[in-house]
Amino acid sequence: MNKLGVHALVWVGGWSHAECTKAIEQTAKLGFDLIEIPALDPKSIDVDFTRKTLEQNRLGVTMSLGLDAATDISSSDPEKVAAGEARLADALRVARDIGATHVCGILYSAFQKYFIPPTEKGIENSIAAIRRLCDEAAKSNITIGMEVVNRYESNVLNTAAQAVAFCKRVGAPNVKVHLDTYHMNIEEADTEAAIIQTGDYLGYFHIGESNRGYMGAGSIDFDKVFGGLAKIGYSGPITFESFSSAVVNPQLSGILAIWRNLWVDGEDLAAHAKAYIEVHLKAAREAHARTPIAAPLDRR
Ligand code: MN
């Protein structure tokens, strides 16, 4: 069924050999299937060392990143678009070489607050660049996830419906919608309906609380989240994302505005998240399997 993952920032803020080893060993020890490695700067990852450590721990891997202002493929400036495509190509090479199955995140624009809405020309540039990325990714069996984020982190994809429309325009079999409960809690009117409407386009899922701390210790209605996932029979990865000022990546933590200490013990946090996800997903699936489906009127 679903592979369960954890974001590396639950463990470490960087990716030195010591940090890579710690994050991978801790993730494997708790029984997760995969680790998601953030790669805002893909070249900072030691590919051989990372792949070897993953193999030693029999752990799967996915990669996430967002672009910046100078590499924004949703810009109308061809230089920025070209720089963005080069960054995405770098990321894809690193993902392929460490054995990643998915590359996801804010790949379609800069990962920042915008002060103006996107332009149609910019959206066209982004779609064309993502289509080329998908063609290349397909050669390595890699799925490309378009992460839907709140309005303060991009101006392009803020709702699931926008992401489905975007993926349809890309038109590649390996482009999928990547939803995240933290962002959905801000932008969607109904999280369950948004998941159901995304349906087969859903290819990656981030689970996290409204304050990005312990699962169940915020304001998100997770019955709706797990209910939606059960109803569409979602079988892709579910990765737990949580951030605290206890573990800092200067670049990522700054963009995400991680100013408060929501937890200190990443191991306790991740172990709790894994149990919470498994229990609630199981309950939602059992409830869904036992919901009687009304026979059509004419067959009664
Ligand atoms: Mn996310």
Residues whose N, C-alpha, C, O or C-beta is under 5 A from the ligand:
A	BS01	MN	D180 H206 E241
